[in-house]
Amino acid sequence: MMDDLPLDTSHPMVRDYLKLIRLQVLTPLSLLINIATVMVSTLVVSPNLGTIANLYPASIAPKPSMIAVYIVMLYLGQIGYCVLLVTARKPETKRTLVKGVGLPLVFCNWLMAGWAIAWLFQAFLVSTILLGIMLVFLIYANVVLLIYHAPTRERPLDIALIHAPMRAFLILPLNALFWFSLFITLGWTWSPGEPQHYGRHQWAGFIVVLTANLLGFIIVVLRRDIVWCVAATWICASLWSLDPKPFPVWVVVIAFTILHPIGLVASWLWLKLRGGGEENGHIQLPPDEEEESGAPRQRGPREVDAEAIWG
């Protein structure tokens, strides 16, 4: 059927255009299914997603209401992404949408809808597998965006509606959902009626939250990443706001709730201080006339023509 079209479908630009059209249909559809599934699982079905989460307290269990707020903000970001997907005019933006994000976001929306269903049926092994696959897709998409379609101030909408939602989507399973589901699958939880057992597997939780937040802190400091800073801080707050928590885990999440913003501010200040020239307190002398004219500057002893001097 494609051969009958009056287009050269082998041409790269035509292929990119067809991919963009495909994404304009599949991405909003996948997001709609994701939103509908999660909303029904939260607001209609009983027990809902948050109730089931409370049945399995663990050392790294986040507060369901704070995760719900995070997911709502994530949906708003993806709605903006879909609007940009339809209204984009710049070739660089279209290239980022098609080759930077592409189908992985569609797959992730489907996987998140599947995770909600698996969570409702308390099929935690399936939930963990789905979250793991989603995490792989999100890591891949974010690495491609960072390397081949790096954010630039010349296109602020790309930063706000492409890079920010994709990064926030990555942090949700990386810092919270995947590990919580894995802990439940492994049985590293305690009974809701026995809070005295909250110290079980505390060092495993300590390693998870420390590793995830240390990675995030390095990214925040080196790249001055506001999105990662805000998202990781919110996830940390969702962890320590749900009691009880083992002391090692509690100390780590409290520390990084403070360190993420401090690291971001310190990184920006360091960038300003080492900006060069007068900003560093150094005085830059004006160039010599020979340097301005582009003439080579001679240094050291020169040969003297005696005949030219004495005639």
N, C-alpha and C positions, 0 to 999 in steps of 0.2 A: 504493500500500500504506500509506503514511503517513497518507492521508486516512481510512482505516478504523480507525485507532487511536482509542480513547476519550479522546484528549488534544487540546488546542488547540496544535498544533505551531507556530502563528504567534506564540504568547506568548513573549516574550524569555526568561523563566525556564525554560520547557520546552525551548527551543532550547539554552540553556546546559547544562541537565542532559543532553540528548542528546549534546552535544559532549563533556562530561565522560566519559560512558559510552564514546564512541568513542575518546577518548584512553586510557582505562583498558585498552582492548584493543590499540590500535595502538602505543602507546609501549613497553610491555614486549616486544611482538613484534619491533619494530624494533631494540630494544636486544639482544635475544637473537640476531638475525641478525647484528648488528654484532659482538658478542662472538665468535660461532661463526666468522664469516669471518676475523676478525683472528687468532684463536687457531689455526685450521687453517693460515692463511698463515704463522704464526710457528713453530709447533711440529711440524707434520706435513709440509708441503711443503718441498722442497729444490730450489733455493736459496730461503730464506725472505726475509721483508721486510728483516731486518737485513743479511743477506748481500748482497742487491741494493743496499742503501744504501751498503755498503762498496765496491761496484764503481765508484761514482761520487763520489769525494771532491771536495768543493767548499769554498770559503772559508767557507760558512755551514752546512756539514754538521754535524748534531748527533750525539751518541753514541747509537747505537741502543738500548743497554741502558737508558739513562736515559729515553729517550722511551717505552720499554716500561713502565717503572715509572710514568711519568706517565699513560699510557693505562689501566693497571690501576687507579690511584687515581680516574681519571675514570669508569671503569665502576662502581666502588664508590659514587661519588656519584650516578650515575644510578640505581643499584639503590635507593638511599635515596629518590630522587625518585619512582620507581615505587611504592614503599611508601606514600609520602605521597599520591600520586595516588589510591590506593585507600582510604586511611584518613582523608583530610582531612574535617573537620567544620565548620570555620569558613567562613562565606561569603566572607570576604576571601581566604582561601587558595585556595578553589575558583575564585574569579574570577581570581586570579593564574595558576593552572594552566591555565585555559581560554583566557583572553584575553591573558595575559602571555607564556606559552611556547607552548602550543597545538601545532599541527602542525609548525612549523619544526624542533623537536627530532626528531620522527619522520623528517622528510626528511633531517636531518643524519646520523642513524644509518644510513639507507639509503645516503647518499652516502659515508659513511666505509667501509662494506662494499664499495661499488663501487670506492673508491680502493684498497683492499687488493688487489682482484682486478687492477685496472689496473697496480698497482705490480709484482705478481708477473709479469705478462706484459711488463713494462718498456714499457708504453704510456704514456710520461710526459706526452704532450700531453693524453691523456684524464685522467690523474691530476691534472694541473694544473687542467683545467677543472672537474673534480668538486670539488677542494679550493676553487677560487674560488667556486663556487656555494654550497658549504657555509659558506664565510666570510661571504658575503652574508646567508644565513639567520641565522647566529649573531649578526652585527652587528645585524640587524633585531630579533631576539628580545631581545637585551640592552638595546637602546635603548628598546624598549617597556617592559621590566621597570623600567628606571631612571626613565622619565618617568611612566608611568601606574600602576606597582605598585612603588613605591620600597620598599626594605627598611626594616623598622622593628623596634626591640627588643621590641615587644609580641608579635611572632611570630618567635621565634628559629629555629623549625624551617623557616620559609620561607627565612630567610637561609642556613641550613646545607644544605638539601636542594633549593632551587630556584635561588636567586641564585648560590650558590657553584659548583655543577656547571656552570651555563650559562656563567659567566664563565671557568671553567677550560677548558671546551670551546672557547670563543672564542680563548683565548690560544694553544692548540696550533697551529692553522693560521696565526694572525696572526703569531706570533713564530718559527715554525720550518717546519712542513710545507709550506705553500703556496710559500714562497720557495725552499726546497730543491728542490722539484719543478720550479719555474719555471727555476731555474738549470740543472738537468739537461736540461730541454726545450730551452733556448737553447744548450746545449753549453758552458756555463761551468764545466767541470770539468777534471780532469786524470787521467791514467792512474794506477791504484793503484801501479804499479811505478815511478812517476816523481815522488816527493815533492819533488824539487827545483823542480817547476813549481807549487808550492802558492801562489805569488804571483799566479797568473792571476786577473784580474777581482776583485782584492782591494778596489778602491775601490767597485765595485758592492756587494760584500758589506758593506763599511763603511757605506755609505748605508742599506742595508736594516736592519742590526742597530741602527744609531744611531737611525733614525727610529722603529722599533718600540719600542725601549726608552725613548726619550725620551717618546713618547706614554704608555707605561706608567708612567714615573716621574711625569709630571704627574698622572695619575689617582691614583696611590698617595698623592701629597702632598696633593692637593686633597680627595680623598674618604676618605683614610685606609683604603685598600682592602687588607685583609690577604690576601685570596685572590689579587688581582693581584700583590701583592708576592711571595708565596711561589711562585706559578706562574712569573712572569717570572724570578725568581732561579734557579729550577730549570732553566728553558730556557737561561739564560745559562751555567749550570754545564755543561749538556750540550754546549754549543758549545765552551767552552775546554778541556773534558776530552778532546776528540778531537783528536789531533795529526796532522799539523802544521796550524797556522793562520797566516794572514798577520798581520803585526804590527798593522796598523790594526784589524782585526777582533778580534784577541786583546785589545788594550787596551780596546776598547769593552765587550766582554762581561765582562772582569775588573772594570772600573770599575762597571758597573751591577750586578754581583753584590754589590758593596759598597754602592752608592748606594741601591738599592731598600729594603733594611732600614733604612739610616740615614734616608732620607727619610720612611719610615713613623714611626719613633720621633720624629724631629724634629717632624713634623706633630702627633703626639699631645702632645708637650711644649708646643708652641706653643699648642695648644688649651687645655691646662691653665693655662698662664701668663696667657692673656688671658680667663680665665673670668669676670672682673669682680669688683667689690666687694673683699672682704678678701683674695681669692686673688691679686689684682694688687698688694697692698701698700697699697691705698688704704683710708682710713677712711671709712665711710659713716655720716653723722650720722643720728640718729633723726629721724623727721618731727615737725613742730610739732603742737601740739594742734589748731590750726585745720585742718591738712591731714588729721589723722586723722578729725576730725568731718565733713570734707567741706565746711566753710564756706569761701567765697571769701576769699582773703587780699588785703587792700587795701594798695597800695603808693603812695608819693608823698604829697603834701599832701592834706588833707581839709578840707571846708567845716565851719565851726563855727557852730552855732546860738547866737547871743548871748543870745536871750531864754530858751533852756533853761538857760543857765549862770547868768544873773543873776536869773532869776525875773521 
